[in-house]
Amino acid sequence: MPARKIVNVDEARAWIVEGKSYQWIIEQYRERYDVETTVAMWSNFRRRQGVSTRNVRDESLIPWRVEAPHRRAYLAEMLRLEARARADAKLSDRERHRLGLFRANLAENDAVIHYDPESENGFHYVPRRAGIDLDLIRVPERTTKWTRR
């Protein structure tokens, strides 16, 4: 039987609940216990421990099927951060600061976010349409979300 990689279950669970990144946990295990672990292992551990996922999905903010080259775009990240804030997820001081600047920029420029998968950058600022664009995005005429298998 292989040796159990998780040396201290309570400690590991606490780190996950606190929101430590899997990469941070991997590095801690390497330094403290000389044990190599993986992101997948920690994700499975989180699920087995009943700790809710860190990802927050809000289809009212990202109603599009976002193509791979655009998934890490700044505006996509900001929309995901906004979704986390709306879900009362824990945000770092840096994340709160970045989100505040993002919101202020939208308000100052009276703009919303539009997604065009055919364009190079994907996400763009566009002028807010009075009475139509009521949130942070230009709502598409039809959603294009990925379907679950």
N, C-alpha and C positions, 0 to 999 in steps of 0.2 A: 504494500500500500504506500503511495507517495506521501511524503511529509506535507502536512498542512501548511500552506503559505501564510495564512493570516495568524500572526503570532498573538495578537491581543484584539479579540473581537470587539470588546467595549470601546477601546481606543479607536479602532478603525471606524466603527459605527458613528462615534462622536465626531470624527473628522468629516465624515460624509454629511451628517446632519448640520454641521457648522458651515458647510459649503466649500470645504477645501477642494481644490481641483484634483482630478484623478492623477494628473502629472505630479502635483505636489505630493500626494500620497505615495506614488511610485518612488519618488526620490527619497522620501522619509524612510520607507521600508528598505531601500537600498543602503542608506546611511546607517540607520539604527540597527537593522537586523541582518544585513547582508543577504537580503532576499529579493530576487527579481520578480516583479509582478507586471501585469498588463492592464491597460484601460478596460478591456473586456472583462477581466476578472473582477475589477472593482465595480463595474456596472452590474454584473451578475450578483455580486455581494450586496450592493445597494438594493436591488430588486428582492433578493431573498430575505433581507432584513426588513422589508416593508417600508423603506424610505422612499417617498415619492420622487419622481423624476425631476431633474433640474430644468428640463426643457419646458417652456411655456408656449403653447400654441394659441394664437389668436387670429383666426381667419378673417376677422374684421380689419386687421392691420396688414396681413399678408395673404390676400385672397388669390394670389397668382401661383402658378407652377413656376418656381424660380429655377432657371437653368443653372447648371453647375458653375459656369464661370462667374456668375453674379451672386452666388450664395454668401460670399464673404465681403461683399461690397459694404462700404461704410453705411449707406442708407438702409440696407437690409439689416445690418447689425443694430442700428438705432431703432428700427421698427421692432425688432425682437426684444431690445432692452425696454422699450415702451410697453410691450406686452407683459414683460416680467414685472414692471412697476405697477401696471394695472391689476396684476394678479397678486399684489402685495408680496412678491418674492423678495428675498433679501438682496439688496444692491450694495456694492461697495461705495465708499465716498467718491472714488474716481468715476464709477458708473453713473452715480447721481449727478455729478458735475457735467459729464459728457452729455447726459440726457437733457439737463437744463440748457446747455448751450444749443443743442439740437432744436429743442422746443422754441427757444428764443429766436433762433435763426428763421424757423418757419413763420413765427408770428411777425417778426420784423419785416420779412419779405412777402407776407401774405401769400404763402406758398403751401403746396401739398406735394406728396411724393407720388410719382407715376412710374409704373414699370413697363418697359418695352423689351421683351426678350430678344427682339431682332437687333437691338442697338448694341454697340460695343460695351457700354457701361451698364446697361440694363435699367438701373434706377436713375431717375431724374427729378429735379425740382420743377414744378410747373405752377403757374399762377392759380390761386384759389378761385373757384367760380362761386360767386355769392349765391347763397341759398341752395347750392348743389353739393359742393365739397364741404361736408360738415365735420370731418375728422382730420386725421393727418395724411390720408391718402386720397388719391383720385380713384374712386371705386370703379372697377371695370364693369363694362356692360354685361360680361359673363365671367364667372370665376373659371380658373384653369388649374385648380389644385390637382396634385398627384392623387391617384386613387390608391387606396390600400389594397395590398394583395390578400 
